[in-house]
Amino acid sequence: MQEHEYALLGGVNRAEVGRYLGAIAAGVSAVIVFVLLTVVDLAQQFGIPTNLPPAVLSLVGAGAVFGALYWIFDRHAWRWPYIGQLLKVPDLAGDWQCDGQTLKPDGSDSYGWEGKVTIIQSWDKLRVRLKTSQSGSNSITAALIHDEADGYRLLYNYRNDPRIGEAELKSHLGFAQLVFSKDLRSAEGEYFNGHGRFTFGTMRLARI
């Protein structure tokens, strides 16, 4: 499974971030070109033979600079504390210990289970991977919500596939909702399954 795009609700719009990066890229490109041309001009004044191929200028054009800036932003810069707070996007990437509780239709406990959740996240893509002793699941779509009252809320639906030999389990689709603490060290939520396995319950996550 590959990472997929995810929606951002309550944070800074991605299109707005792209406009800011575009403006910065244009400015940076202009400065670099100006410096290169100035160096060439000074070299010629001192009689130093110089040749600045057009290909060099194209490498520092606004488009190329934007691509480099976006890669840095997508992989690293959005995680920096002050930038992350400004964008209202939490860094959830990493491994989490998951303690789940499946419930009966009347809401009473049925049975407990344990697993490990791995969240892979960049600025524009996300993947939630849950592994247990019996099965594994991967997120298909997701949305991340900035909730000023409760913290950050992650909504995602997933596909679960049982391990070989688990005859009683069937592949199924499900939905989960997790609310993360403000320090991003724990989360609580709930899930429900359908299209192959009709169960529901609660989940508690603790960052490993």
C-alpha positions in Angstrom: 0.0 0.0 0.0 1.1 3.5 -0.7 0.6 6.8 1.1 -2.5 8.7 0.0 -3.6 12.3 0.1 -5.6 13.5 3.1 -7.9 16.4 3.7 -7.0 19.2 6.1 -9.9 20.9 7.9 -9.4 23.9 10.2 -5.8 24.4 9.2 -4.1 26.6 6.5 -5.3 25.8 3.0 -2.8 23.9 0.9 -3.4 26.2 -2.1 -2.5 29.2 0.1 0.7 27.5 1.2 1.5 26.9 -2.5 1.1 30.6 -3.3 3.4 31.5 -0.5 6.0 29.1 -1.7 5.6 30.3 -5.2 6.2 33.9 -4.2 9.3 32.9 -2.1 10.6 30.8 -5.0 10.3 33.8 -7.4 12.2 36.0 -5.0 14.9 33.5 -4.3 15.3 32.8 -8.0 15.6 36.5 -8.8 18.3 36.9 -6.2 20.3 33.9 -7.4 20.2 35.1 -11.1 21.2 38.6 -10.0 24.2 37.3 -8.1 25.3 35.1 -11.0 25.0 37.9 -13.5 26.8 40.2 -11.2 29.7 37.8 -10.7 29.9 37.3 -14.5 30.0 41.1 -15.0 32.7 41.6 -12.4 34.8 38.8 -13.9 34.6 40.4 -17.3 35.6 43.7 -15.9 38.8 42.1 -14.6 39.4 40.4 -17.9 38.6 37.0 -16.7 37.0 34.9 -19.4 33.5 33.7 -18.3 30.7 31.8 -19.9 27.3 31.4 -18.2 25.3 28.8 -20.2 21.6 29.3 -20.4 21.2 25.9 -18.8 22.6 27.2 -15.6 20.1 30.0 -15.4 17.3 27.5 -16.1 18.4 25.4 -13.1 17.8 28.4 -10.8 14.6 29.5 -12.5 11.5 30.0 -10.3 10.1 26.6 -11.3 13.2 24.7 -10.3 13.5 26.7 -7.0 9.8 26.1 -6.3 10.3 22.3 -6.8 13.2 22.3 -4.4 11.4 24.4 -1.8 8.3 22.3 -2.0 10.3 19.0 -1.5 12.0 20.5 1.6 8.6 21.8 2.9 6.8 18.5 2.2 9.4 16.3 3.8 10.8 18.4 6.6 9.8 22.1 7.1 6.1 21.6 8.0 7.3 19.5 11.0 9.3 22.3 12.5 7.5 23.4 15.7 6.7 27.0 14.8 5.7 26.2 11.3 3.5 23.3 12.4 1.7 25.5 14.9 1.1 28.2 12.3 -0.3 25.7 9.8 -2.3 23.9 12.5 -1.1 20.5 11.3 0.3 18.0 13.9 3.2 15.6 13.2 1.6 12.2 14.0 4.3 10.2 12.2 5.8 7.3 14.1 4.8 4.1 16.0 2.0 3.9 18.5 1.0 1.1 20.9 -2.7 0.4 20.4 -5.0 -1.1 23.0 -8.4 -2.0 21.6 -11.7 -3.1 23.1 -14.4 -4.7 21.0 -17.9 -4.0 22.4 -21.2 -6.0 22.4 -24.3 -4.4 20.8 -25.4 -3.3 24.2 -22.1 -1.4 24.8 -20.6 -3.8 27.3 -17.1 -5.2 26.8 -16.7 -8.2 24.5 -12.9 -8.8 24.2 -9.7 -6.9 24.1 -6.9 -6.8 21.6 -3.5 -5.2 21.1 -1.6 -4.0 18.1 0.9 -1.5 16.7 -0.2 1.5 14.7 2.4 3.1 12.3 1.6 6.5 10.8 3.5 7.6 7.8 2.9 11.3 7.2 4.2 14.1 5.0 2.7 17.5 4.2 0.3 16.2 1.6 0.2 12.4 2.1 -0.6 10.0 4.9 -1.0 6.3 5.7 -2.2 4.6 8.9 -1.1 1.0 9.2 -2.4 -1.2 12.0 -0.9 -4.7 12.8 -2.3 -7.2 15.2 -1.5 -10.8 15.8 -4.4 -11.8 13.6 -4.7 -9.2 10.9 -3.4 -5.9 9.4 -5.1 -2.9 8.0 -4.2 0.1 5.8 -6.0 3.4 5.5 -7.6 4.3 2.2 -8.7 7.9 2.8 -8.2 10.2 5.7 -9.0 13.7 7.1 -7.2 15.6 9.7 -9.1 18.2 11.7 -7.8 21.0 14.0 -10.2 21.0 17.0 -9.4 23.8 19.4 -11.5 22.3 22.2 -10.4 18.6 22.1 -7.1 18.6 20.1 -6.4 17.1 16.7 -8.9 14.7 15.3 -8.0 12.0 12.7 -10.7 10.4 10.7 -9.9 7.5 8.3 -11.4 4.5 6.6 -9.4 1.4 6.1 -9.3 -2.1 4.6 -8.4 -5.0 6.9 -7.0 -8.3 5.7 -6.6 -11.3 8.1 -3.3 -13.2 8.3 -3.1 -16.6 6.6 -4.6 -19.3 8.8 -7.2 -17.0 10.4 -10.2 -18.9 9.1 -12.8 -17.2 11.3 -11.8 -13.7 10.0 -12.8 -12.1 6.8 -11.4 -9.2 4.8 -13.5 -6.1 5.6 -13.8 -2.3 5.4 -14.0 0.0 8.5 -13.9 3.5 9.8 -11.9 4.9 12.7 -11.9 8.2 14.6 -9.0 9.2 16.9 -8.6 12.4 19.0 -5.0 13.1 19.9 -3.9 14.8 23.1 -2.5 18.3 22.8 1.0 17.0 23.5 0.6 14.4 20.7 1.7 11.6 23.1 -1.7 9.7 23.2 -5.0 9.3 21.5 -8.4 7.9 22.1 -11.1 6.9 19.6 -13.5 4.4 18.3 -14.0 2.2 15.2 -16.6 0.2 13.4 -16.4 -2.4 10.7 -18.7 -3.5 7.9 -18.7 -5.2 4.5 -17.4 -8.5 5.9 -17.2 -8.1 9.6 -19.7 -6.3 11.7 -17.9 -5.2 14.9 -17.2 -2.0 16.7 -15.2 -0.8 19.7 -12.7 1.6 21.2 -9.0 2.3 20.7 -6.4 3.9 22.9 -3.0 4.9 21.4 0.3 5.7 23.2 3.3 6.9 21.3 6.2 4.5 21.4 
